[in-house]
Amino acid sequence: MKTKTLSLSTILGFFGLILMIHTFSTHAATSEAIVCSTAFGEKTFTIENDRISFQKEDEAGISRSISSIEADAVRTHKKHLGFSKTLYIDGNKHRINVHNTKAFSDVNDYLSITSPKGHEMTYPLNCHSA
């Protein structure tokens, strides 16, 4: 009667595969703060973990948070290198797409706002790690 045993290389390969899957699944997580703004600073917000805070400057140039959305109101779809977040503010659907958290790009990163009537505005984003 023969019994099959696992070799050391098979066991190490299995653990290596598990480590690689874990690394790819957590790679797109936003563990540090990301600050994004549209052209001319019309919309500015900070993404910290799953919390999103929108800022607005007053006449004196002081930036303050005008709305802060908690994690339970934000739907996050993690991608290989980035993420997409969907949230609702004042009835408008906001979709934030960051293609790569290690190499931000105003071509691939954008904020899309859709009104309840279906009108959509898309803004390129200028993002950086804080």
TORDRENZA-717483 format. One record per residue (C-alpha): z, y, x. Coordinates in steps of 0.02 Angstrom, whole numbers, padded with zeros to 5 digits, always signed. Layout:
N
ZYX/...
This chain:
130
+00000+00000+00000/-00055+00168+00071/+00035+00329+00036/-00048+00494+00062/+00052+00628+00152/+00013+00811+00168/-00025+00869+00342/+00053+01024+00417/-00114+01116+00414/-00133+01081+00227/+00040+01149+00190/+00012+01305+00298/-00158+01331+00217/-00079+01323+00045/+00054+01452+00091/-00080+01562+00170/-00181+01556+00009/-00028+01602-00096/+00011+01748+00022/-00170+01809+00012/-00170+01803-00180/-00005+01898-00185/-00072+02030-00064/-00230+02060-00166/-00135+02068-00331/-00013+02200-00267/-00137+02296-00159/-00192+02412-00301/-00015+02453-00353/+00029+02636-00338/+00192+02625-00243/+00180+02800-00171/+00144+02960-00265/-00037+03011-00289/-00077+03193-00328/-00244+03227-00415/-00329+03383-00476/-00494+03427-00556/-00613+03557-00486/-00536+03731-00483/-00365+03654-00522/-00395+03654-00710/-00298+03492-00729/-00169+03434-00601/-00059+03281-00613/+00049+03164-00509/+00049+02975-00526/+00210+02896-00468/+00220+02709-00501/+00174+02701-00686/+00236+02876-00728/+00111+03019-00743/+00164+03203-00740/+00040+03341-00782/+00072+03511-00701/+00018+03686-00746/+00034+03847-00646/+00100+04001-00732/+00047+04180-00695/+00166+04189-00546/+00084+04036-00467/+00234+03923-00496/+00186+03745-00541/+00289+03657-00673/+00275+03493-00765/+00208+03519-00940/+00207+03338-00995/+00273+03180-00918/+00216+03012-00983/+00329+02861-00956/+00267+02689-00906/+00275+02614-01081/+00147+02742-01146/+00024+02711-01003/-00092+02562-01000/-00136+02515-00822/-00282+02406-00771/-00268+02361-00587/-00429+02332-00493/-00461+02257-00322/-00433+02420-00226/-00388+02544-00362/-00336+02562-00543/-00378+02634-00712/-00244+02713-00823/-00261+02755-01008/-00141+02868-01103/-00140+02984-01253/-00085+03167-01248/-00093+03276-01404/-00209+03150-01487/-00334+03153-01343/-00369+02994-01246/-00352+03021-01058/-00427+02891-00942/-00391+02908-00756/-00497+02803-00639/-00458+02789-00453/-00583+02675-00367/-00491+02650-00201/-00313+02705-00165/-00342+02695+00024/-00500+02803+00024/-00503+02931-00116/-00673+02997-00169/-00721+03137-00288/-00879+03036-00327/-00789+02877-00385/-00624+02950-00448/-00625+03039-00616/-00526+03095-00769/-00609+03067-00937/-00537+03153-01092/-00598+03098-01264/-00553+03197-01421/-00514+03110-01587/-00690+03160-01646/-00767+03068-01498/-00813+03216-01387/-00792+03166-01205/-00769+03273-01050/-00770+03193-00877/-00697+03282-00726/-00714+03225-00545/-00545+03208-00461/-00486+03264-00291/-00338+03148-00252/-00223+03124-00103/-00063+03031-00064/+00094+03136-00072/
